[in-house]
Amino acid sequence: MPLGPGRRGVGVIGAPVAKAAVVGAAISPGPSPVAKAAVVGAAVSPGPSPIAKAAVVGAVVTPGRRRF
Amino acid sequence: MEDRSLDELGPVDYLIVEFPVGQQNFTGEGAAELIRLHDAGIIRIMDILILMKDADGSVEARELSDLPELGELQRIEAQLAQTLAEDDVANLAAAMDPGSVAGVLVYENLWAAPFASAMRRAGGQLIANGRIPIQAIIAAVEADALAEVGA
């Protein structure tokens, strides 16, 4: 089904789009159980891994993690 | 919208959500959440396209108005700016797997507009932006944890 006349003209995307990493992979079984628990814990507080959760939340919302 | 100046526009993003074969459970929940964001003034929906990629890699693009039942999306459809051109379809579909269906959304970040405008008035200019993948945060946190164990 062709698109309508409003779709003629110059495109805005510019180049073929590359598939991004699937976020779901971060919370599915994988090689990083500690970090996985951290992310899950951060998303659904209180989580099963409060220490790791604090690490993730801290990395995102506090300045204490910067290493330079 | 018509009486906003160019300087008052928020950043415009696009996203593609792919539904692989066997995972196409369309209940209308996503559309309802999208409309909620639009109605709340958090984003302004500028364009929506539905892409279907066949097993042989051919791509078909459909307008929102081509869907049999639009529901609440009906009133959004009438406001679409049709930002995407036919030329964009192949570029967008390059990220899709054969057999999948994808929704392409172009939206203005209304929530960011006042801040962006203020930055421009202060002489600032955006020189980079992006998204940090959650996997990168996981990897960094894990590396920190391993370093602490080893310390």
Backbone of each chain as ProteinMPNN parsed JSONL, in Angstrom:
{"seq_chain_A": "MPLGPGRRGVGVIGAPVAKAAVVGAAISPGPSPVAKAAVVGAAVSPGPSPIAKAAVVGAVVTPGRRRF", "coords_chain_A": {"N_chain_A": [[0.854, -1.191, 0.0], [0.851, 2.037, -1.045], [2.218, 5.032, 0.365], [0.676, 8.187, 1.173], [0.364, 11.371, -0.655], [1.372, 13.254, 1.06], [3.666, 12.24, 2.002], [5.725, 12.593, 0.273], [8.852, 13.993, -0.788], [11.807, 15.173, 0.92], [13.494, 12.952, 3.064], [13.878, 12.516, 6.667], [15.422, 10.925, 8.212], [17.852, 9.952, 7.154], [19.908, 7.911, 7.083], [20.414, 4.342, 6.985], [18.886, 2.723, 9.739], [20.297, 1.375, 12.649], [19.839, -1.551, 14.562], [19.062, -1.214, 17.952], [20.438, -2.234, 21.147], [18.537, -4.65, 22.822], [16.525, -3.796, 25.435], [15.225, -5.527, 27.108], [16.944, -7.633, 27.338], [18.532, -7.062, 29.44], [17.249, -7.782, 31.731], [16.673, -10.375, 31.493], [17.568, -13.89, 31.834], [21.013, -14.039, 32.115], [24.59, -13.461, 31.826], [25.205, -11.854, 33.966], [24.308, -11.914, 36.889], [24.399, -10.431, 39.271], [24.438, -7.691, 38.573], [22.11, -7.722, 37.108], [20.173, -8.218, 39.044], [20.469, -5.865, 40.373], [19.459, -3.954, 38.599], [16.815, -4.803, 38.307], [16.033, -4.529, 40.918], [16.254, -1.794, 41.193], [14.224, -0.965, 39.613], [11.893, -1.949, 40.736], [11.247, -1.231, 43.628], [10.747, -2.131, 47.104], [13.6, -4.103, 46.441], [15.076, -7.404, 45.913], [17.725, -7.144, 46.229], [19.14, -5.033, 47.872], [21.618, -3.759, 48.25], [22.974, -3.878, 45.794], [21.065, -2.569, 44.372], [21.151, -0.04, 45.456], [23.594, 0.647, 44.48], [23.147, 0.92, 41.733], [21.155, 2.886, 41.644], [22.544, 4.877, 42.923], [24.568, 5.282, 41.088], [23.194, 6.532, 39.131], [21.811, 8.756, 40.173], [23.352, 10.167, 42.025], [26.318, 12.109, 42.717], [28.455, 10.648, 43.521], [29.732, 8.583, 42.218], [31.428, 9.225, 40.228], [34.531, 8.911, 38.518], [36.76, 10.439, 37.902]], "CA_chain_A": [[0.0, 0.0, 0.0], [1.718, 3.225, -1.09], [1.877, 6.12, 1.276], [-0.013, 9.291, 0.523], [1.173, 12.458, -1.22], [2.032, 14.0, 2.127], [4.937, 11.568, 2.331], [6.742, 12.873, -0.729], [9.82, 14.981, -0.334], [13.074, 14.726, 1.496], [13.374, 12.246, 4.332], [14.542, 13.152, 7.811], [16.219, 9.942, 8.95], [19.178, 10.187, 6.596], [20.745, 6.738, 6.867], [19.781, 3.141, 7.554], [18.883, 2.68, 11.198], [20.844, 0.144, 13.223], [19.041, -2.045, 15.686], [19.654, -0.953, 19.263], [20.414, -3.36, 22.066], [17.207, -4.843, 23.367], [16.581, -3.547, 26.872], [14.765, -6.729, 27.793], [18.069, -8.533, 27.588], [19.154, -6.716, 30.714], [16.556, -8.395, 32.852], [16.437, -11.796, 31.225], [18.719, -14.651, 32.318], [22.232, -13.695, 31.4], [25.829, -13.732, 32.554], [25.477, -10.868, 35.006], [23.206, -11.991, 37.851], [24.456, -9.384, 40.289], [23.978, -6.441, 37.98], [20.72, -7.913, 36.727], [19.377, -7.993, 40.248], [20.537, -4.441, 40.697], [18.536, -3.215, 37.743], [15.459, -5.173, 38.689], [15.773, -3.9, 42.211], [16.077, -0.361, 41.001], [12.95, -0.712, 38.943], [10.759, -2.325, 41.573], [11.676, -1.165, 45.023], [12.046, -2.611, 47.528], [13.96, -5.297, 45.689], [15.765, -8.469, 46.629], [19.15, -6.881, 46.29], [19.207, -3.605, 48.21], [22.962, -3.19, 48.102], [23.206, -3.659, 44.371], [20.096, -1.555, 43.943], [21.711, 1.25, 45.85], [24.702, 0.952, 43.574], [22.617, 1.407, 40.456], [20.495, 4.173, 41.866], [23.602, 5.829, 43.218], [25.282, 5.604, 39.858], [22.355, 7.354, 38.265], [21.284, 10.006, 40.737], [24.243, 10.881, 42.937], [27.594, 12.42, 42.08], [29.543, 9.939, 44.194], [30.338, 7.49, 41.464], [32.337, 9.71, 39.189], [35.856, 8.365, 38.788], [37.877, 11.234, 37.371]], "C_chain_A": [[0.893, 1.245, 0.0], [1.256, 4.282, -0.096], [1.331, 7.306, 0.49], [0.917, 10.386, 0.029], [1.885, 13.288, -0.167], [3.379, 13.423, 2.514], [6.003, 11.789, 1.273], [7.721, 13.899, -0.165], [11.014, 14.331, 0.324], [12.837, 14.067, 2.842], [14.154, 12.93, 5.434], [15.468, 12.19, 8.562], [17.658, 9.906, 8.437], [20.011, 8.967, 6.278], [20.049, 5.524, 7.459], [19.948, 3.085, 9.064], [19.435, 1.335, 11.665], [20.001, -0.279, 14.407], [19.77, -1.781, 16.992], [19.638, -2.229, 20.092], [19.03, -3.447, 22.69], [17.273, -4.732, 24.886], [16.155, -4.777, 27.652], [15.889, -7.686, 28.133], [18.708, -8.266, 28.94], [18.479, -7.411, 31.893], [16.13, -9.826, 32.557], [17.68, -12.558, 31.67], [19.956, -14.386, 31.476], [23.441, -13.917, 32.269], [26.079, -12.796, 33.733], [24.384, -10.865, 36.068], [23.225, -10.871, 38.88], [23.913, -8.075, 39.745], [22.519, -6.541, 37.563], [19.819, -7.658, 37.921], [19.355, -6.518, 40.62], [19.534, -3.653, 39.883], [17.1, -3.541, 38.099], [15.091, -4.509, 40.006], [15.526, -2.412, 42.089], [14.716, -0.046, 40.409], [11.76, -0.979, 39.846], [11.171, -2.348, 43.036], [10.516, -1.548, 45.952], [12.367, -3.939, 46.861], [14.729, -6.291, 46.52], [17.241, -8.174, 46.833], [19.394, -5.418, 46.628], [20.58, -2.988, 48.021], [23.242, -2.876, 46.644], [22.276, -2.577, 43.842], [20.621, -0.164, 44.274], [22.838, 1.647, 44.92], [24.194, 1.527, 42.266], [21.975, 2.767, 40.624], [21.544, 5.245, 42.133], [24.346, 6.255, 41.971], [24.496, 6.575, 39.003], [22.063, 8.718, 38.876], [22.201, 10.721, 41.719], [25.592, 11.12, 42.263], [28.743, 11.554, 42.591], [30.271, 8.913, 43.374], [31.375, 7.959, 40.454], [33.768, 9.359, 39.528], [36.984, 9.179, 38.161], [37.947, 12.55, 38.123]], "O_chain_A": [[1.62, 1.474, 0.966], [0.074, 4.399, 0.227], [1.516, 7.396, -0.724], [2.124, 10.334, 0.268], [2.883, 13.948, -0.457], [4.14, 14.038, 3.261], [7.089, 11.22, 1.373], [7.431, 14.58, 0.818], [11.198, 13.114, 0.287], [12.068, 14.569, 3.661], [14.981, 13.806, 5.181], [16.211, 12.608, 9.45], [18.59, 9.834, 9.237], [20.754, 8.973, 5.296], [19.192, 5.658, 8.332], [21.022, 3.367, 9.595], [19.075, 0.287, 11.13], [19.51, 0.56, 15.162], [20.955, -2.087, 17.124], [18.92, -3.18, 19.782], [18.43, -2.431, 23.042], [17.993, -5.487, 25.54], [16.67, -5.036, 28.74], [15.802, -8.452, 29.093], [19.351, -9.144, 29.516], [19.098, -7.599, 32.941], [15.325, -10.41, 33.283], [18.736, -11.956, 31.866], [19.92, -14.503, 30.251], [23.331, -14.504, 33.345], [27.082, -12.945, 34.43], [23.608, -9.913, 36.145], [22.169, -10.413, 39.314], [23.056, -7.434, 40.352], [21.775, -5.564, 37.65], [18.814, -6.956, 37.81], [18.356, -5.997, 41.116], [18.838, -2.786, 40.411], [16.26, -2.645, 38.184], [13.985, -3.999, 40.178], [14.693, -1.845, 42.795], [14.133, 1.006, 40.673], [10.732, -0.312, 39.735], [11.414, -3.417, 43.597], [9.368, -1.295, 45.589], [11.497, -4.8, 46.734], [15.003, -6.052, 47.696], [17.924, -8.903, 47.552], [19.809, -4.643, 45.766], [20.69, -1.814, 47.668], [23.681, -1.781, 46.294], [22.649, -1.778, 42.983], [20.539, 0.76, 43.464], [23.02, 2.824, 44.606], [24.742, 2.502, 41.751], [22.22, 3.686, 39.842], [21.448, 6.368, 41.638], [24.708, 7.42, 41.807], [25.072, 7.351, 38.239], [22.066, 9.726, 38.17], [21.848, 11.796, 42.204], [25.957, 10.399, 41.334], [29.88, 11.707, 42.145], [31.321, 8.419, 43.784], [32.114, 7.148, 39.896], [34.188, 9.486, 40.678], [38.063, 8.64, 37.916], [38.815, 13.377, 37.841]]}, "seq_chain_B": "MEDRSLDELGPVDYLIVEFPVGQQNFTGEGAAELIRLHDAGIIRIMDILILMKDADGSVEARELSDLPELGELQRIEAQLAQTLAEDDVANLAAAMDPGSVAGVLVYENLWAAPFASAMRRAGGQLIANGRIPIQAIIAAVEADALAEVGA", "coords_chain_B": {"N_chain_B": [[-0.437, 25.102, 18.693], [0.275, 26.395, 16.331], [0.894, 29.015, 17.01], [3.325, 28.947, 18.215], [6.769, 29.79, 18.359], [9.719, 29.005, 16.437], [11.797, 28.908, 18.196], [10.68, 28.02, 20.472], [10.221, 25.391, 20.307], [10.45, 22.012, 21.36], [12.956, 19.381, 21.645], [12.998, 16.943, 19.055], [12.348, 13.564, 18.763], [12.691, 10.171, 17.564], [11.357, 6.878, 17.624], [11.504, 3.349, 17.192], [9.495, 0.637, 17.581], [9.703, -2.701, 17.675], [7.839, -5.599, 16.917], [8.348, -8.815, 17.2], [7.948, -11.879, 15.275], [5.332, -13.857, 16.491], [5.131, -12.468, 18.815], [3.166, -10.52, 18.935], [1.037, -9.01, 20.415], [-1.409, -7.132, 20.452], [-3.15, -5.022, 22.351], [-4.138, -2.54, 22.719], [-3.254, -1.195, 24.858], [-0.745, 0.072, 24.711], [-1.26, 2.158, 22.918], [-3.072, 3.626, 24.405], [-1.457, 4.502, 26.516], [0.317, 6.078, 25.113], [-1.334, 8.101, 24.137], [-2.057, 9.184, 26.547], [0.357, 10.382, 27.364], [0.574, 12.296, 25.384], [-1.773, 13.809, 25.748], [-1.277, 14.776, 28.268], [0.57, 16.665, 27.784], [3.223, 16.082, 27.793], [4.579, 14.974, 25.67], [4.421, 15.705, 22.145], [2.764, 14.126, 19.721], [4.007, 13.646, 16.602], [4.199, 12.108, 14.325], [3.255, 8.924, 13.066], [3.971, 5.737, 11.881], [3.282, 2.536, 10.546], [5.14, -0.292, 10.051], [5.732, -3.17, 8.118], [7.63, -5.993, 7.753], [8.347, -8.356, 5.441], [9.079, -11.912, 5.182], [10.833, -12.139, 3.103], [12.155, -9.81, 3.193], [11.02, -7.586, 2.079], [9.303, -4.474, 2.466], [6.418, -3.036, 3.832], [4.644, -0.097, 4.264], [2.352, 1.505, 6.368], [-0.18, 3.907, 6.945], [-1.474, 5.391, 9.934], [-4.148, 5.79, 9.569], [-4.821, 3.721, 7.947], [-5.38, 1.592, 9.491], [-7.829, -0.706, 10.693], [-9.303, -0.289, 13.068], [-9.09, 2.457, 14.89], [-9.639, 3.578, 17.335], [-8.993, 5.517, 20.168], [-6.868, 6.691, 18.946], [-7.755, 7.933, 16.772], [-8.313, 10.734, 16.962], [-5.742, 11.685, 17.289], [-4.595, 11.038, 14.896], [-5.568, 12.873, 13.098], [-4.04, 15.063, 13.677], [-1.453, 14.651, 12.957], [1.811, 15.53, 11.844], [3.061, 14.431, 9.742], [5.876, 13.985, 9.493], [7.737, 12.143, 8.597], [9.029, 10.938, 5.514], [8.385, 9.166, 2.447], [10.841, 8.325, 1.631], [12.114, 7.718, 3.97], [11.295, 5.273, 4.833], [12.689, 2.877, 4.064], [15.122, 3.274, 5.371], [14.331, 3.285, 8.049], [13.254, 0.726, 8.294], [15.459, -0.83, 8.105], [16.404, -1.658, 10.522], [14.744, -3.644, 11.301], [13.709, -7.049, 11.878], [13.104, -9.756, 9.576], [9.689, -10.587, 9.019], [8.666, -9.209, 11.109], [6.653, -6.686, 12.775], [6.48, -3.189, 13.053], [6.136, -0.214, 14.953], [6.524, 3.143, 14.232], [7.398, 6.077, 15.762], [7.32, 9.545, 15.893], [8.102, 12.269, 17.836], [7.677, 15.287, 19.665], [9.466, 16.513, 22.372], [7.822, 17.916, 24.599], [8.069, 18.476, 27.275], [10.699, 19.194, 27.548], [10.974, 21.539, 26.237], [10.724, 24.24, 27.427], [13.076, 24.378, 28.987], [15.073, 23.928, 27.061], [14.646, 26.131, 25.458], [15.275, 28.167, 27.234], [17.986, 27.647, 27.584], [18.919, 28.243, 25.036], [18.352, 30.968, 24.921], [20.182, 31.801, 26.74], [22.443, 31.592, 25.362], [23.433, 29.116, 24.89], [24.126, 26.086, 23.064], [23.056, 23.03, 21.769], [25.291, 20.442, 21.684], [25.647, 17.78, 21.773], [23.81, 14.808, 22.287], [22.105, 11.956, 23.644], [21.34, 8.528, 24.411], [21.859, 6.53, 27.24], [22.508, 3.202, 27.219], [20.843, 0.776, 29.205], [22.263, -1.482, 29.596], [24.873, -0.601, 29.545], [25.062, 0.814, 31.914], [24.661, -1.244, 33.703], [26.959, -2.757, 33.153], [28.94, -0.982, 33.983], [28.374, -0.671, 36.712], [28.712, -3.267, 37.533], [31.421, -3.607, 36.97], [32.497, -1.824, 38.805], [31.725, -3.112, 41.155], [33.19, -5.469, 40.986], [35.75, -4.398, 41.061], [35.802, -3.394, 43.633], [35.667, -5.719, 45.114], [38.073, -6.846, 44.431], [39.8, -5.031, 45.517]], "CA_chain_B": [[0.852, 24.792, 18.071], [0.591, 27.319, 15.255], [1.427, 30.284, 17.486], [4.626, 28.778, 18.846], [7.872, 30.121, 17.462], [10.697, 27.933, 16.278], [12.644, 28.882, 19.375], [9.951, 27.412, 21.59], [10.013, 23.969, 20.054], [11.27, 21.066, 22.094], [13.664, 18.434, 20.784], [12.165, 15.927, 18.401], [12.956, 12.235, 18.732], [11.892, 9.105, 16.972], [11.664, 5.54, 18.103], [10.9, 2.239, 16.463], [9.22, -0.5, 18.46], [9.515, -3.887, 16.84], [7.11, -6.74, 17.472], [8.807, -9.971, 16.423], [6.974, -12.924, 14.981], [4.884, -14.581, 17.681], [5.029, -11.575, 19.978], [2.361, -9.393, 18.467], [-0.174, -9.028, 21.245], [-1.859, -5.745, 20.461], [-4.366, -4.904, 23.17], [-4.521, -1.13, 22.807], [-2.66, -0.598, 26.059], [0.317, 0.988, 24.301], [-1.874, 3.352, 22.322], [-3.663, 4.406, 25.497], [-0.364, 5.174, 27.236], [0.845, 7.113, 24.224], [-2.291, 9.214, 24.142], [-1.969, 9.815, 27.867], [1.528, 11.27, 27.331], [0.235, 13.406, 24.477], [-2.796, 14.642, 26.385], [-0.694, 15.409, 29.449], [1.498, 17.709, 27.355], [4.608, 15.645, 27.98], [5.089, 14.903, 24.303], [3.453, 15.968, 21.071], [2.921, 13.111, 18.683], [4.129, 14.314, 15.301], [3.994, 11.172, 13.221], [3.222, 7.485, 13.356], [3.888, 4.836, 10.732], [3.362, 1.108, 10.867], [5.95, -0.972, 9.05], [5.692, -4.633, 8.123], [8.732, -6.524, 6.954], [8.073, -9.747, 5.091], [10.186, -12.858, 5.335], [11.812, -11.904, 2.036], [12.795, -8.517, 3.427], [10.273, -6.452, 1.515], [8.704, -3.665, 3.525], [5.191, -2.313, 3.536], [4.374, 0.956, 5.243], [0.94, 1.884, 6.454], [-0.562, 5.054, 7.759], [-2.375, 5.089, 11.046], [-5.523, 5.78, 9.047], [-5.07, 2.461, 7.245], [-5.779, 0.563, 10.452], [-9.292, -0.847, 10.707], [-9.901, 0.272, 14.279], [-8.128, 3.393, 15.476], [-9.991, 3.9, 18.71], [-8.639, 6.879, 20.601], [-5.848, 7.254, 18.059], [-8.459, 8.66, 15.7], [-8.13, 12.187, 17.05], [-4.318, 11.965, 17.099], [-4.306, 10.864, 13.473], [-5.895, 14.117, 12.395], [-3.077, 16.114, 14.032], [-0.088, 14.25, 12.616], [2.519, 16.457, 10.96], [3.663, 13.631, 8.658], [7.288, 14.36, 9.446], [8.489, 11.141, 7.846], [8.743, 10.853, 4.086], [8.49, 7.813, 1.896], [12.276, 8.032, 1.581], [12.581, 7.266, 5.281], [10.794, 3.935, 5.171], [13.745, 1.869, 3.946], [16.109, 3.507, 6.43], [13.748, 2.859, 9.324], [13.037, -0.72, 8.281], [16.745, -1.529, 8.119], [16.634, -2.212, 11.864], [13.736, -4.662, 11.603], [13.916, -8.433, 11.457], [12.046, -10.249, 8.681], [8.501, -11.131, 9.672], [8.238, -8.387, 12.243], [5.853, -5.481, 12.589], [7.049, -2.131, 13.897], [5.523, 1.1, 15.018], [7.492, 4.246, 14.232], [6.814, 7.236, 16.416], [8.091, 10.787, 15.941], [7.439, 13.073, 18.861], [8.363, 16.431, 20.245], [9.563, 16.461, 23.832], [7.294, 19.186, 25.114], [8.564, 18.678, 28.641], [12.044, 19.764, 27.49], [10.974, 22.775, 25.449], [11.074, 25.469, 28.171], [14.491, 24.339, 29.377], [15.874, 24.1, 25.847], [14.498, 27.521, 25.041], [16.052, 28.975, 28.183], [19.403, 27.458, 27.273], [19.211, 28.992, 23.811], [18.357, 32.398, 25.252], [21.415, 32.056, 27.495], [23.589, 31.474, 24.458], [23.87, 27.726, 24.774], [23.705, 25.311, 21.904], [23.202, 21.592, 21.986], [26.382, 19.897, 20.866], [25.556, 16.317, 21.749], [22.824, 14.185, 23.174], [22.033, 10.523, 23.378], [20.747, 7.687, 25.452], [22.792, 5.559, 27.814], [21.83, 1.911, 27.323], [20.836, 0.238, 30.561], [23.337, -2.475, 29.66], [26.126, 0.093, 29.847], [25.031, 1.11, 33.351], [24.885, -2.528, 34.37], [28.366, -3.129, 33.01], [29.757, -0.085, 34.805], [28.143, -1.007, 38.12], [29.343, -4.565, 37.771], [32.871, -3.396, 36.993], [32.796, -1.207, 40.097], [31.583, -4.128, 42.193], [34.343, -6.369, 40.872], [36.936, -3.657, 41.498], [35.757, -3.302, 45.095], [35.992, -7.051, 45.624], [39.504, -7.054, 44.207], [40.621, -4.027, 46.216]], "C_chain_B": [[1.256, 25.864, 17.072], [1.238, 28.599, 15.765], [2.717, 30.116, 18.273], [5.72, 29.132, 17.849], [8.835, 28.943, 17.409], [11.547, 27.775, 17.527], [11.972, 28.198, 20.565], [9.727, 25.914, 21.403], [10.941, 23.128, 20.919], [11.986, 20.136, 21.14], [12.725, 17.353, 20.263], [12.945, 14.616, 18.316], [12.098, 11.286, 17.913], [12.256, 7.8, 17.649], [10.923, 4.525, 17.244], [10.708, 1.105, 17.456], [8.866, -1.693, 17.581], [8.757, -4.973, 17.602], [7.487, -7.966, 16.646], [7.67, -10.95, 16.161], [6.613, -13.652, 16.269], [4.775, -13.736, 18.92], [4.23, -10.328, 19.615], [1.004, -9.414, 19.16], [-0.696, -7.605, 21.42], [-3.196, -5.637, 21.196], [-4.891, -3.469, 23.222], [-3.914, -0.432, 24.006], [-1.578, 0.426, 25.691], [-0.234, 2.28, 23.723], [-2.455, 4.243, 23.415], [-2.584, 5.162, 26.272], [0.225, 6.31, 26.403], [-0.068, 8.338, 24.225], [-2.259, 9.935, 25.484], [-0.784, 10.794, 27.912], [1.266, 12.508, 26.477], [-0.74, 14.362, 25.162], [-2.254, 15.382, 27.611], [0.287, 16.522, 29.077], [2.948, 17.356, 27.583], [5.3, 15.524, 26.621], [4.008, 15.398, 23.351], [3.717, 14.945, 19.98], [2.911, 13.81, 17.332], [3.864, 13.368, 14.146], [3.992, 9.74, 13.74], [3.143, 6.759, 12.02], [3.932, 3.412, 11.242], [4.099, 0.437, 9.716], [5.825, -2.477, 9.222], [6.784, -5.138, 7.203], [8.472, -8.001, 6.702], [9.318, -10.609, 5.273], [11.257, -12.624, 4.274], [12.475, -10.533, 2.15], [12.065, -7.329, 2.837], [9.484, -5.761, 2.626], [7.442, -2.982, 3.025], [4.96, -1.307, 4.658], [2.902, 1.32, 5.213], [0.78, 3.117, 7.335], [-1.435, 4.577, 8.92], [-3.818, 4.953, 10.541], [-5.847, 4.518, 8.273], [-5.527, 1.36, 8.191], [-7.301, 0.495, 10.535], [-9.961, -0.211, 11.919], [-8.875, 1.165, 14.964], [-8.412, 3.685, 16.943], [-9.642, 5.335, 19.025], [-7.585, 7.527, 19.713], [-6.464, 8.071, 16.927], [-8.187, 10.165, 15.766], [-6.665, 12.581, 16.941], [-3.994, 11.967, 15.608], [-4.543, 12.168, 12.707], [-4.868, 15.219, 12.644], [-1.646, 15.793, 13.579], [0.541, 15.211, 11.608], [3.116, 15.748, 9.758], [5.111, 14.062, 8.428], [8.1, 13.412, 8.564], [8.054, 11.139, 6.383], [8.88, 9.402, 3.629], [9.948, 7.373, 1.834], [12.792, 7.437, 2.887], [12.254, 5.802, 5.555], [11.906, 2.89, 5.15], [14.784, 2.037, 5.052], [15.592, 3.023, 7.787], [13.65, 1.333, 9.394], [14.34, -1.501, 8.317], [17.007, -2.19, 9.469], [15.712, -3.384, 12.168], [14.172, -6.048, 11.137], [12.798, -8.843, 10.499], [10.891, -10.857, 9.475], [7.963, -10.264, 10.797], [7.342, -7.239, 11.791], [6.453, -4.422, 13.506], [6.191, -0.878, 13.84], [6.624, 2.142, 15.074], [6.79, 5.473, 14.784], [7.792, 8.408, 16.35], [7.367, 11.717, 16.906], [8.328, 14.222, 19.312], [8.336, 16.303, 21.76], [9.115, 17.801, 24.413], [7.837, 19.513, 26.497], [9.923, 19.374, 28.632], [12.072, 21.151, 26.854], [11.341, 24.016, 26.262], [12.542, 25.523, 28.581], [15.388, 24.584, 28.165], [15.823, 25.555, 25.379], [15.319, 28.443, 25.94], [17.545, 28.856, 27.908], [19.801, 28.244, 26.032], [19.28, 30.487, 24.1], [19.628, 32.774, 26.016], [22.657, 31.92, 26.623], [24.076, 30.056, 24.257], [23.402, 27.089, 23.477], [23.981, 23.842, 22.17], [24.301, 21.057, 21.091], [26.401, 18.386, 20.887], [24.391, 15.891, 22.635], [22.758, 12.709, 22.83], [21.392, 9.806, 24.534], [21.808, 6.718, 25.932], [22.06, 4.228, 27.925], [21.909, 1.383, 28.75], [21.933, -0.819, 30.714], [24.669, -1.822, 30.015], [26.2, 0.434, 31.332], [25.287, -0.163, 34.147], [26.363, -2.887, 34.338], [29.254, -2.277, 33.902], [29.616, -0.416, 36.286], [28.818, -2.328, 38.462], [30.858, -4.418, 37.842], [33.297, -2.764, 38.312], [32.761, -2.243, 41.211], [32.773, -5.075, 42.18], [35.615, -5.681, 41.364], [36.985, -3.562, 43.017], [36.118, -4.628, 45.737], [37.494, -7.287, 45.524], [40.392, -6.109, 45.0], [41.032, -4.5, 47.602]], "O_chain_B": [[2.432, 26.211, 16.968], [2.037, 29.214, 15.058], [3.159, 31.056, 18.934], [5.624, 28.825, 16.661], [8.772, 28.02, 18.221], [11.966, 26.672, 17.879], [12.631, 27.844, 21.543], [9.115, 25.258, 22.246], [12.085, 23.506, 21.17], [11.665, 20.099, 19.952], [11.795, 16.919, 20.943], [14.08, 14.592, 17.841], [10.937, 11.565, 17.614], [13.354, 7.654, 18.185], [9.876, 4.806, 16.661], [11.663, 0.668, 18.098], [7.874, -1.688, 16.852], [9.014, -5.222, 18.78], [7.005, -8.138, 15.526], [6.589, -10.857, 16.744], [7.493, -14.02, 17.046], [4.37, -14.228, 19.973], [4.61, -9.212, 19.969], [-0.018, -9.779, 18.579], [-0.437, -6.962, 22.437], [-4.228, -6.103, 20.715], [-5.988, -3.231, 23.728], [-4.043, 0.783, 24.157], [-1.503, 1.504, 26.281], [0.271, 3.366, 24.01], [-2.34, 5.467, 23.354], [-2.774, 6.321, 26.641], [0.583, 7.364, 26.929], [0.401, 9.473, 24.305], [-2.416, 11.155, 25.544], [-0.91, 11.901, 28.437], [1.686, 13.616, 26.812], [-0.545, 15.578, 25.15], [-2.715, 16.473, 27.945], [0.779, 17.237, 29.95], [3.813, 18.232, 27.569], [6.453, 15.922, 26.455], [2.835, 15.494, 23.713], [4.797, 14.923, 19.39], [1.942, 14.475, 16.965], [3.358, 13.782, 13.103], [4.651, 9.412, 14.727], [2.355, 7.118, 11.146], [4.557, 3.128, 12.264], [3.723, 0.583, 8.553], [5.814, -2.987, 10.343], [6.857, -4.765, 6.032], [8.387, -8.796, 7.638], [10.428, -10.119, 5.484], [12.439, -12.877, 4.508], [13.268, -10.149, 1.29], [12.451, -6.184, 3.072], [9.059, -6.393, 3.594], [7.413, -2.421, 1.929], [5.068, -1.632, 5.84], [2.294, 1.426, 4.147], [1.499, 3.325, 8.312], [-2.042, 3.507, 8.875], [-4.591, 4.122, 11.019], [-7.012, 4.258, 7.97], [-6.007, 0.317, 7.749], [-7.979, 1.52, 10.457], [-11.056, 0.342, 11.812], [-7.908, 0.677, 15.548], [-7.497, 4.007, 17.702], [-9.947, 6.251, 18.261], [-7.419, 8.746, 19.718], [-5.77, 8.803, 16.222], [-7.872, 10.791, 14.754], [-6.366, 13.705, 16.538], [-3.219, 12.793, 15.127], [-3.801, 12.506, 11.785], [-4.828, 16.204, 11.907], [-0.734, 16.59, 13.801], [-0.103, 15.645, 10.653], [3.624, 16.4, 8.845], [5.504, 14.446, 7.326], [9.031, 13.83, 7.876], [6.878, 11.314, 6.062], [9.416, 8.548, 4.335], [10.251, 6.187, 1.969], [13.799, 6.73, 2.895], [12.872, 5.171, 6.414], [12.054, 2.113, 6.093], [15.269, 1.05, 5.606], [16.333, 2.427, 8.569], [13.931, 0.731, 10.43], [14.327, -2.712, 8.537], [17.748, -3.17, 9.549], [15.879, -4.051, 13.189], [14.894, -6.2, 10.152], [11.678, -8.341, 10.596], [11.099, -11.549, 10.472], [6.915, -10.561, 11.37], [7.283, -6.879, 10.615], [6.886, -4.733, 14.615], [5.605, -0.543, 12.811], [7.552, 2.031, 15.875], [5.715, 5.852, 14.319], [8.959, 8.268, 16.714], [6.159, 11.921, 16.796], [9.555, 14.125, 19.331], [7.295, 16.016, 22.35], [9.925, 18.689, 24.678], [8.039, 20.677, 26.842], [10.271, 20.066, 29.589], [13.081, 21.853, 26.927], [12.199, 24.785, 25.828], [13.173, 26.579, 28.53], [16.346, 25.354, 28.238], [16.83, 26.124, 24.96], [15.97, 29.375, 25.468], [18.28, 29.84, 27.989], [20.878, 28.836, 25.977], [20.154, 31.187, 23.589], [20.091, 33.913, 25.95], [23.781, 32.108, 27.089], [25.039, 29.827, 23.524], [22.411, 27.507, 22.878], [25.016, 23.475, 22.726], [24.241, 21.206, 19.871], [27.109, 17.769, 20.09], [24.054, 16.559, 23.613], [23.31, 12.278, 21.817], [20.958, 10.418, 25.51], [22.56, 6.155, 25.137], [21.077, 4.135, 28.661], [22.932, 1.531, 29.418], [22.463, -1.028, 31.805], [25.496, -2.421, 30.704], [27.267, 0.355, 31.939], [26.028, -0.162, 35.13], [26.946, -3.27, 35.352], [30.203, -2.776, 34.505], [30.6, -0.441, 37.024], [29.412, -2.488, 39.528], [31.504, -5.04, 38.685], [34.332, -3.124, 38.873], [33.624, -2.268, 42.089], [33.3, -5.44, 43.231], [36.457, -6.309, 42.007], [38.055, -3.636, 43.621], [36.787, -4.669, 46.769], [38.105, -7.858, 46.428], [41.591, -6.349, 45.144], [41.723, -3.778, 48.321]]}, "name": "protein", "num_of_chains": 2, "seq": "MPLGPGRRGVGVIGAPVAKAAVVGAAISPGPSPVAKAAVVGAAVSPGPSPIAKAAVVGAVVTPGRRRFMEDRSLDELGPVDYLIVEFPVGQQNFTGEGAAELIRLHDAGIIRIMDILILMKDADGSVEARELSDLPELGELQRIEAQLAQTLAEDDVANLAAAMDPGSVAGVLVYENLWAAPFASAMRRAGGQLIANGRIPIQAIIAAVEADALAEVGA"}
